[in-house]
């Protein structure tokens, strides 16, 4: 089969190689899946660069999230077992963690429903306790992770402010249903949020960016507000001023979704059931901006790493006739 492999960490276009390799053999408790679609995630770029908290043995295939087909023809969502990641024709995955792919979503949409939406749901509901009528501020609102949070916020009855970088991404955020879109390249975030909320600020902030985004969040979070720290796509890990959190009476909440899969798998299944319901109702639909063939996977990971994409890029092996 064909699979992209990393022999030496580096930038995706240089470090990823498309190779002919043996099909992976399932270990105990695993199943082999034919890859129907593999969503491109920021952790894939970090894995290729050697910067992720997990360091699979070299060589490895990146791709942490797929929609696949079992040998008996079921369509499922899975997190492949590294080092045999999803940018390949076949993967192995833990049998106990397979989730049914919603019938209302195509393969690419189903592949993108899992990590980003699970992270958004746990962050907004379980960690921040988002309530109808509250104001939600979402950084990188036109990206894969941010767009999921926007949709989930709207589904929860929140007023959603989306922060983006550039006019094209602003249009995407508007189409997603943001009540206010702030282009951070053209205006300051905190004053605009304060103006829009009548001086109150955002009740919940969803931050997958870090760096300057977190700094702006602390300036405009509301009394008893909650800042959910999801990631650091900016490359800068902020150092929160805890005295500031004290005097303004807000909370800083960490969200590592992978821990739920390890410590509370029943909650992950319950969340998937809720996401499937929301998808069936049309309340959430993964924003798949581009479907690319397997041969273009390295370029897709690079573009995501460079921050030039909107929505989700999804690798679909069948597009180039590679699947066999």
Secondary structure, DSSP 8 states (H G I E B T S, - for coil): -EEEEESS-S-HHHHEEEEE-------TTEEEEEEEEEE--HHHHHHHHT-SS----SSBB----EEEE-TTS-EEEE---TTB-SSBSEEEEEGGG-EE--TTS-HHHHHTSSHHHHHHHIIIIIIS---TT-EEEEETTTBHHHHHHHHHHHHTT-EEEEEESSHHHHHHHHHHT-SEEEETTTS-HHHHHHHHTTT--EEEEEESS-THHHHHHHHHEEEEEEEEE---TTS------HHHHHHHT-EEEE--HHHHHHH-HHHHHHHHHHHHHHHHHTS----EEEEE-GGGHHHHHHHHHHT---BEEEE-GGGGT---
